[in-house]
Amino acid sequence: MNEKIFKRVLMEADYILKTEKTIREVAQVFNVSKSTVHKDFQERLPLINKKLYKDVDKMLKYHIKIRHIRGGESTKKKYLKSRK
């Protein structure tokens, strides 16, 4: 694996665990696509560090569990903004 990719994967994993951001937000910070971040977490990270992979996977599952709440909040903000 390329050294640059190796470092990026570890930095992304560290960042998502510290900040609890979503994949989209991580992708924006590291200037890569969300598909790349997803591939980094699902395919590359297990080869690099199994424990870190398990922690990141737990975070991703948490985001999936609460996404309906975030979507509702976003829609609410959208309609409150359009009222004004």
Secondary structure, 3 states (H helix, E strand, C coil): CCHHHHHHHHHHHHHHHHHCCCHHHHHHHHCCCHHHHHHHHHHHHHHHCHHHHHHHHHHHHHHHHHHHHHHHHHHHHHHHHHHC
